[in-house]
Amino acid sequence: MTTGPMPADLPWPGFASGPALVPGRTQPLREFILKVRSRCNLDCDYCYVYHLADQSWRSQPSRMEPEVVAAVVDRIAEHARAHQLPGVTVRLHGGEPLLGGAGDPIRIVESLRARLGPIPLTASVQTNGVLLTEAVAARLVAADIGVGISLDGDRAANDLHRRFRDGRSSYDAVTAAVALMRKPEYRSHFGGVLCTVQLEADPLAAWHGLLELGVPAVDFLLPHGTWEHPPPGLVPGDNRTPYADWLLTIFDEWFDAPERRCSVRIFEDLMHLVLGGTESYESFGLNPVALVVVETDGSYEQVDSMKAVSEGAAATGLDVFRHSLDEVSRLPSFVARQLGRAALAPTCLACEHHRICGGGLYPHRYRPGTGFRNPSVYCADLFALIGRIEERVEDGLARRGTSLAAVRDW
């Protein structure tokens, strides 16, 4: 079991250490990512779990055993009741969470619902789709568990990196899973597709490939990287914006379409923030992040994209057997995710888009020596992306006889 201290080489500038960092400031945790399995049947070469800085998966049990599940369930129910949460979200991840079929995810969700009682639970599985058979889909949907599938666009884009260990393409197996979840009996529980941006791929070909599959929603993800280890194709500080350019090629077509057949979370969230909203997911905005990961051995971790930073970067030193979720939420690393503007670098605070950008995804801010109080390694891309979306929204409002300022003040 991982019980080591917070890595000493990850400074939290401006934050004192200790659980009583900002008394009464933290919000309760509401979203829980449970690592059902720690191994995978694909070998995606950009994966932050297996191919980036943190290799702790090697020491993790391959499966979340029943005694760990029982302790996790107790901790979540205890936390939800103590804070009178209006609802709880649980996402079952891996590795590949369906390596053992639907049984383990269903048992975890059924145990949680029994312990939470009247507190609503939203549950989903994020899968690579390769093992999503008709029987597995039917069982998951019957258990009211949503399904998200990872697919990087059309065949050419997907096969750049998402392959089996022997080099075989995963595309046909994954698109078969997408077609399965689009069936009328399963469609209500299909959450859509996670798609990692690949600069080598043609953005419109990737986008049209997803549209042709009829996916209901897409979440385009930026590859994980830091100032120390930048994402592919990005040279921090050279002011090029390759990732914004890639995404904006799709955005313009999506925004101008007479009918938007597919929801795109990154665009919709940024438009919401541009219009003056505050709710968003952890990549943008200033709202507190209330998420924790539980590994297969029961250890609590920060958001698992922190594994892109360094060995042990996601570790907390706490676990479900000995520590409550309130103890987790008081850790400096969790408090830092709930401070909003106070956690941003001076450069970010001086930026006109800081309320919308929110500094970008937390791991992407890391730089040796200054920790996380830096702009995102994607700073130039985010500035260009937000600026263009703001411009298009403002133009659209002007054609309707109103202004962006009026909407924000409404």
N, C-alpha and C positions, 0 to 999 in steps of 0.2 A: 504494500500500500504506500502511495506517495504521501509522505508527511513532512517533507523538508520545508525549510523556511522560504520566504520570498527571496528570489534571486538577488544577491547583493549588488550585481552590476546593472540593475535596472532602477535608476534613480527616479524618484517622484518629486521633482523640484517644487518647492513651495508647500509641500504637504508634510506635516509631522507624521511620525510613525505611531502606531498604537490604535486600539479599537475605538477609543473615544475621540477620534479625530475631529469630527464636527457633530457634537451632541444634537440629536433631534433632526439632523439635516437629511439623513438618508431615507429613501423610500423603500418600502418592502419589495421583495423580489416577486415577480409575477410570471416570468417566463423561464422555463426549465428545459434545457437540452440534455437529454439522457443518451449516453453512448451505449446503446444496446449491444453492439459488437465493436471490437477494436481492430478487426481485420477486414480486408476488402477483396473482392474477386476481380476488380479492374486494377490497372496500374497507370492512372492518370499522372503524367509526369510533372504537372504543376501543383499537385495536391499538397496543401499545407500540412496535412497529417503525416504523410509518408516521405515527402521529398524536400521539405524545407528545414528550417533550423532545428526544430524540436523533434527528437526521435523517441520520445518517451513512450510511444505506442508499443515499442518492443518489449517493455516490462509490464504492460497491462494484460490482465486476463483477457482471453479472447471473447468472453461472454460476460454480461452482467448476471451474476449468479442470484438465486432466489433470496439469500440473506441480505445481499446488497439492495435488491429491489424492495424488500420489506422495509429496510431502514430509510431508503429514499422516499418511499410512499409516506412513512410516518413523519419525516421531516417536512415534506411539502404540505401535508394536511395540518400539521402543527402550526406552520407558518401562516397558512391561509386563514385558519381559524383565529389565530392571535391577532391578525391584522384585518380581520373581517373583509378579506378580498372579495370583490364582486365576481371574480372569475380567475381561472388559472389556465395558462397555455403550456402544453408539454409537446416538445418536438423530439421524436425518436430518431437518432442519428447513428452513424458508425464512424469509420469503417462503413460496411454495408449492413444496415439493420435487418435485412431479410435473409441473411445467410442461413439462419435456422428456420426459415419460413415465417408465417404470420403468428405463430404461437407465442413467442416471447413478447412482441409488441402488444398483443391483445391481453395477455396476462397482466402486464404492467398497467395498461389503461384501465382494465376492469378493477384491479386492486386500488388504483387511485380514485376511481369514481365511487367505490364502496367507502373509502375512508373520508373523502371530501363531502359526502352526503349531498346537501342541497347546493353546494358551491359548484357552479358550472365549470366543466373541464372541456377545453378545446384541444384535441389531440391530433397529431399528424406524424407521418413517416416520410423522411426524405431518403429516396432510394435512387440508385443508378439505373433501376428498371430492368436489369438483366434477369432477375429472378421473379419478376412480377407476373405470375401466371394467373389464369382465370380463377383458379381455386383460391389463391392468395388474395387477389383483389376482392373476391366475394366475401371472404372472411373479414378483411379489414373494413370494408364498407358496412357490413352487418354490425360490426363493433363500433361504428361511427368514428372511424379513424380516417382522416384525410390523407391524401397521397400527393407528394411532390416528386418530380422526376428531374434528374440532371441530364441535360443534353445541350451541346454547344452549337446548335444551329443546324445547317444542312450537313450532308455527309462529309464534304471536304473539310468543313470547319471542325466538326466533331472528331474526325479521325486524325487531326493534327496531334491530339494529346490523349483523348479518352479511348484507350485500347486495353485489351487483355494483356497479361504478362508475356504471352508469346507473340505479341504484335498484331493479333487479329483485330479487326474492326468491331466496335460494340454497337455500331449504328443500327443495324437491322433489328437487333434484340431490343434496343431502347425504343425505337420507333414503334415496334410491335406493342410495347408496354403503353406508349402514348395512345395508340389506337384502341387498346383495351380499355383504358380509363375514359375514353370518349364515348364508350357505349352508354346508352340511355340509363342502364341500371347502375352505372358507376360514376357518371358524369358529375353528379352533385358533390362528390368527394374528391374531385380532381383539382388540386390547387394550382396546377400549372408546372412550368419548367424553370429551373435555374440554369442560366447560360453564362459561362465565363467568357469575357471578351478576349478574342484572339486577334491580335493585330495582323497576323499573317493571313487571316481569312477575309474574304470580301464581305463587308458588313451587310449589304443588301441581299447577297446570296444567302447568308446565314439567316437574316430576317425573313426572307421569302420562304426559306425552307421550313421555318417554324410556322408561318402562316399556312402553308400548304398542309401541314400536319393537323391544323385546326386546334392548336393549343389555346386554352382560354386566357392564359396569363403567362408573362415572361418576366423574370427578374434578371437583368443583366448585371453581372458581378465583375468588378475590377480585380484582376489577379493580385494576390497579396504580395506586398513588398514593403521595404523600409528605406530610409535614407542610406543605410549601410548596405542593404541588398535590394536595389531598385527592381521594380517589375520589368518584365521583358520589354525591350524597345524603348525604355524611358531613361533619359539622362537628366537627373534632377538639376534644375537651374539653367537649362539651355533654352527655356521658354517655348519649346515645341509642345504641342498638345495632341499627341497621336491618339490618346484614348478618347478625348473629347471629340476629335474629328470623326473617329469611328462611330461613336454613339450618335453624334449629331446627324450623320448621314441617315441613320434610321429614324431619328426623332423628326426630321423635317418631313419624311414620307408619312410617318405615323400621324403627326400633328395635322397635316394637310389632307389626310384621307377623308372622303365623304362619310365613311363609316369605319369606326375603329373596332375591328373584329377581335382584337386582342388587347388585354390590359397590360401595360408595361410599368412595373412598380417604380423604377428609378425616375421615369419621366413624370408619372402622376404625383409622386411624393414631392419632387422638386417644384412642380407647378403649384401644388397645394401650399408649399412654403413661400413661394414667390407671391402668391395671392394673400399672404398674411397669416396662413395657418401655422400651427405649432406642432401638431402630431406628425410623427415620422418614425421610421425605423432607425436602427443604431448608426447608420452610415451618415445621416444628415441631421441638421437641426440641433437645438440646445436642450431638448427634453431629457430628463434623467433616463439612463439605461438601467433596466431592472431585470437583468438576465444572468443566469448562472448555468454552468455546465457541470454535469456529474459524469465522471469517467466510469469505466466498467468495474474498477476496484472500489468505487464509492468515494473517491477523492473529488472535492470541489475544485473547479477551475474557472478562470475567467473565460470570456468568449474565446472559442477555440481557434479563431484566426490569429490570436496572439502567438500561436505556435510558429508563425512566420518570423517572429522577432529573434528568439534565441532559445536554446535548451532551457526548459524550466520556466519560460516567461509566463505561461498561463497558470502555473502552479500557485496554490494558496497555502499549502501546508495543513489544510483542514479537510475533514472527511465526515461522511454522514453518520458514522458510528459514534463519534465523540463530540461533534460540533453542530450547533443549530444553524439555521439559515440566517437568523439575526446576527450571529457572530460573523458569518460570511459578509453580510451587507455592511458591516462596520469596518471591514478591512480598507486600508488606504487605497488599494487598487480599485475597489468598488466605489468608494466615496468619490474618487477622481472622476468616475463616469457619471456622477450625478450633480456635479457642480456647475454645469452649464458654462456661461461666459467665464467664470472664475478659473476654469481649467484650460482656457485657451492661451496660446502664445501671444505676446504683444503684437507680432506681425498679423496674426489672425484678427485681433481686436481692432486693428486699424483698417481692416478690409471692409468694403461696403457690403460684401456678401456673407459676413461671418454668421449672421443669424440663420441664414439658409444652409450654408455649408456646415457650420458647427465644428469646423476643424477637420471634417472628413472622418473616416473610420479610424478608431483609436490606434490599432497596431500600425497603421500606415504613417503615423506621426513619429515613430521611434527613430532616434538618432543617438549613437553612443555618446555619453558625456552629458547629454541634456535630457535624456529620457523621452517623455511623451509631450513635453510642452514645446512643440514645434508645429509648424504647418504640416499638412499631409504631404507625403512625397508626390502626391497627385495634385498639388496646389494649383499649378498652372492649368491643368486639365479641368479641375473643378471650377475654377474661375471662368474659364471659357464656356464650359457646359452651362453653368448657371446663368451667365450673362446672355447667352444666346436664347435660352428658354425664357428668360425674363423679357427679352426683346420681342420674341414671337407672341408671348402672352399679352404684352402691352399693345402691340399692333392689333391683335385680335379684339381686344377690348375697345380700342379707339374706333375700329370699324363698327362697333355696336353703340357708339356714342357715349362711352364712359372711359374712365382712366384707371390705371393700376392703383394710383394713390387713393382714389375714391373707394375702390374695392377693399383695400387694406384698412381704410378708416371705417368701413361699414360695420 
